[in-house]
Amino acid sequence: MWQPKTIHLIAAARPNFMKIAPLYHALSKEPWAEPIIVHTGQHYDLNMSDAFFKDLKLPDPHIHLGIGSGTHAEQTGRVMIAYEKELLKNQPDLTVVVGDVNSTVAATLAAVKLGVKVAHLEAGLRSFDRTMPEEINRIVTDSLADILWTPSVDGDENLKKEGIAKEKIERVGNIMIDSLEMLRPVIEKQDMCKKLNIKPKNFGLVTLHRPSNVDKSDVLKSITNSLVQISEKLHLVFPIHPRTRKNLQQTGFLKMLTDCSTITVTVPLTYIQFMSLLFNARLAITDSGGIQEETTYLGIPCLTLRPNTERPITINQGTNRLGKPDTFSIEVTNILNNGFLPHKIPELWDGATAGRITQSIDRYINQQDSPEIRTNGQT
């Protein structure tokens, strides 16, 4: 008797669900596909609420591994053990992993050891900084996966330089743009500017959470001083990540921010709330990967407080620039005074990535055709 092909979509935290949602919906429309959402539980997120799933129009995860927090090795090992048990009960026709979290590499290892085919969504991104755990996860996952879906041409080139067979690589575009466009009507109704009593296009949006920026008191002090200086020229909105808030409190720097009348400090925001602000921001200051992409797509200047980025196309073509903790206030001033050089949206960042991936899966597991590198439908 004919059965639809089962496809596991692995997610570990809120950003992962943002990436699998458009693909889940695209696959759900296909009679040959049965998408199964696997939540590893690597990150416990209070914003992973019923409202979040409702916004994404997702069902509750079909499989929940319940891993929880721990060290990198603990998380990776627990996901491998738990996911292997699921695979031994019922093997899917394809496992799809996304991004670069510990669950990504762990699910990949568990699957390939049992002969299950793996596809990596957001493949080929490289910061070339192996002190970042995410970089290790990317390299290992890409070396093992059977299908590598890249968001941009630099991803293709990185993989080919690493010796990956070109027939495994397929450029599909940026899945987060699909999510953004899917949720645009909800985002535009949110009107966070009104709720925070700030004027659209008259504020900067700040988000910082990476250990290199928030775990060292001298760096955190430098960043705090710079934010206060910037706020004299442009009002800032700063939804503070729990890790960042804890360190700001311990060092006494939080008071510098909360006492500043031109800085609005908030609790962490949902994706919808945050994007409502980003849509209306004059610029963004961040150390997050996703925001570099979203600001490029939206045409909003972005200053990334990192020495490198795994998304260089947001610099080469987009609105992103790298900055240092001790000098970024000068760079923000330059942005305010001079704006940015001409920029463009990278190719295939068009909100149609999920459809291209669905076609790729169809070819791979139904027609048994090898993926090819594609650009605008050209081989």
N, C-alpha and C positions, 0 to 999 in steps of 0.2 A: 504494500500500500504506500502511495506517495506521501511523503512528509515534508513540510517546509524546512528550510535550512535554519538551524539555530545559531545565533550569533551573540556571544557574550560581549557586553559593553562594560568594561571595568572602570569604576570611578571610586575615588578615595576621599574627596573633599568637594566643597562647593564649586570651585573653578572647573573640576573635572565634569561635574554634572552639567555645567554650562556648555561644555564641549560635546557631550554625548547627546544632549537633548535634541538638537536639529537632526542628528543622524538617526536617533530612535524614531522620530516622527517620519522621516523619509523611508526608513525600512519597514515601518508598520503599515505603510500603504502598499507594500509589495506582497503579492500572494505567496511568493516563494520564500519569504523571510519571516523568521520569528526572533525578534530582538529580545534579549534577556538582560536586564540591568543587574549588575553585580556590584554591590556597595561593600568595599573592603572594611570600611569603618576606621581607616587609618587616622582620620582627623574627626574629632567630635566637634561639631559646629552648631552653636545655638541658632544660627540663622538657617540651618538646614531644617526648616519648619514646613508645616503643611502649606503655608502661603507660598513658600519658595517653589515647592513642587507644583502647586496650582498655577503659578506664573509660567512655569516651564511646560505646563500641561503634561507632566510626567506622572506615571503611577508610582506607588511606593516600590522600592527596589525588590526585584523578584528573589534575589539571593542577598543575604546580609552576612558577611563573614565576622563582623564584630571584633575587629583587631584591637582598636584603641591605640593609645599613645605608647611611646617607648623610644629607645635609641634607634638609630638607623638600622643597625643589625637586628634588633629585636623586631622592629616593624617588618623588615624585609623577610625575616625568617617566619614570622607568624602568618604573613600573607601567603607565602609559599606553601606552608603546611595546610592552612585552611582551604586555599583554592585547589590544591592537589586533591583533597578529599572530595570536593565538588566535582572535579574532573573525572575522578575514578568512578563516581556514581553516574554521571551523564556528561559525555564529551560533546562540546559544541562543534559545529563545522568550521567556526572561526572565532578566535578571541581577538577583540579590539582593545588595545590599551591606548591611553592618551597622555600627553604631557610628559612630565619628568619626575614625578613623585616616587617614593619608595615602592608603592604598590604597583607602579608601572613596570619596573624591572622585575619585581617579585612574581607577578602574574605571568610575565613573559617567560621567566625561568621555569616555573611550574608547568606551563603549557607545552613549551618546546621539548621538555624532557619526556613528556608523554605523547609526543608526536602530533600535538594539536597545532594547527596553523595559526600564526599571530600576525596581526596588522598593527602598525604603530601610526597613530594620528598625531601630527605635529612632529614628524621625523626630521632629522637633519639639522636641527638648531644646535649651534655651538657657540659657547663663550670663549673656548680655548683656555679656560681657567679650571684646572682640575682640583682646586681647593674647594670648589662648589660641589656639594653632594649631588645636586641636580645634573651636573655635567657628566658625572660618572654614570648616573642612571640613563642618560641619553645615549651615551656611547655603547653601553652594554646592550640596551634594548635594541638599538639600531643594528648592532652586529648580529643579533639573533633573529629578528623579525623576518617574516616571509614577504610582507608587503610594507613599503615605506611611503606613507602619504606626506608629502612636504607642503609647507605653506607658501614657499617662495623659492626663487631660483638659487639663492645662496644655499638653501638646504640641499638641493640637488648636487651642487658642486661639492659641498662638504662630504656628502656620502660617497661620491665618486672618488674623491681624493683618499678616502679611507679604504678603498678597494671594494666597495659594495657593488655588486653586479647591477648594471644599469636597468636590467629588466625588472628588478625589484622596486624601482623608484618610480613614483607617480606624483607629479605636482597637482594638487587638488585645490589649493587656496587656503584661506584662513577660516576655520570653522567658527571662531568667536564672532566673526562678522555676521554669520548666519544667526547666532544667538541674539546679537544686538538688534538686528533688524526684526527678528521674531518678536522681541519684547519692546520694540520702539513705541507702539501705542500705549503700553502700560507705563513706560518710562516717562513719556511726554505728559501723561496725566498726573504724575506724582507731584510736580511743582515743589521741590524741596527748597528752592530759593525763597518762596513765600513763607514756608514753614520756619526757615532760619532768619527771615527778615534781612535778606541780602539782595543786592541788585544783580540781575543776570549780566554776564560779561564784565563784571566789575570786581571779580575775586579770583584768587588762585586756589586750586584744590591740592591738598598735600596728603600723601600716604607713604609711610615708612615702616618697615618691619624687619629688614634683613639684619642679621647679627653684626655684620661689618659696620653698620651704621648706628645700631642702637645698643649694642652690648658693651662698648667701650666708652667710659665716661667722658674722656677728652673729645672724642668724635661727636658724641651726643651733645656735649656742651657747644661745640662749634656749630653744629646744625641748628640748635636752639637759638643761639645768638643770631645766626643768619636769618632764621625765620622771623625773628622780631624785627630785624633791620628791613627785611622785605615788606613786612606788614605796614611799615611807615609809608610805603608807596602803593601797596595793593593789599586789600583785605584778604586774609587767608582763612580757609576752612580746613580743619585738620581732624578727620575721624581717626582716633588713635587706636591702633592695634593693641590688644591686651599685653603682649610682650613689651611693646614700646612704652605703654603707660606704666607698667611695673618698673621699668628702668628709669623713666622720667621721675617717678615718685621717689625711688631710692636715692637718686642723685640730687633731688631738690629742684630739678629743672622744670618740672611740670608747672610750678607756680609762676615761673617766668612767662609761660604761655597763657595760662588762665588769667593772669593779671593784665594781660595785654588786650586792650579794648578792640584792637583791629585783627584779632585772631579768634575765630570761633572754633572752640574745641568740642567735639561730639564723641559719642560712643561709636563703636564700629557700625557701619551701615549695611543694609542689604544691598544686593547688586542693583536692584531697581532704584533705591534711594541714591546710591552712589552715582549711578549713571545719569540720574536726573540732574545732579550737580555738575557732572563732567560735561554734559551737553551744553551747559550754560557758563562754563568756566572760561576765564581769559587765558589761563595756562594751567599746567599740572606740574607738580614736583613729586617725584616718586622714586621708588627702587623696585617696583613691581614689573614683571614681564608683560602681563596682559595689557596694562594701561599704556605701555609704549605703542602697542598695536592699535588700541582703540582711539588714542589721540591722533595717530597717523591717519586713520580712516576718517575721523571727524574733522581733521584739519586744525587741530588745537595744538599750540606749542607745548612741548613736553621736555622737562629737564630731568634726566635720570641720574640719581646720585649713586653711580657705580663706575668702576674703572673700565668695565667692559659690558657687552650685552650679547646674548645669544640671538638677538633679533637685529642685526646690523642694517637690514633693509629699512628699518624705521628711521635710521640715520641717513643712509645713502639716498633714499627716495622720500622719506616721510618727514615728520615734524619733530622728531626726537633728537636730543643732544645729550651727551654725557657731561656730568659735572662733578666737582669735588666738594666735600663737606665744608672746606675752608674758603672756597672761592665762588660758590654757586650764587651768592647774593649779587655779585657783580654780573654774572651771566644772566640772571633774571632781569636786572636793570637793562641790560643790552636788549633783551627780548622786548621789554616794555617800550623802549625807545625806538628800536629799529625793526621789530618784527622778525620774521624768518625769511630765509631765501625761498624761492619757489619750490614747491613740493608736489608730489602726486601720490595717489593711492596705488599700492603695488598691484600688479596683475593678478587676477583671480580672487581678489578680496572684494567679492561682489554679492555675498549672501547666498550663493548657489553651490557652496562647497559640499553640503550634505548630499545633494543630488549627484554630484560627480563621484563621491565616495560610494554611493549606492550602486552606481553603474560599474565601478571598479570591482565591488564585491560580487556583483552578478557575473561579470566576466570570469572572476577567479574561481568561484565555487560552483557556478552553474555551467558556464561555457568552457571552463578550464583553459582560458586564454591567459597568458602572462600579461601583467600590467606593463605599460610602456610609459616613458616620460612624455607628458603631454603639456602643451602650452596653447591655451585658446583653441583646444580641439586639434592642434597640429601635432603630429608625431615627430 
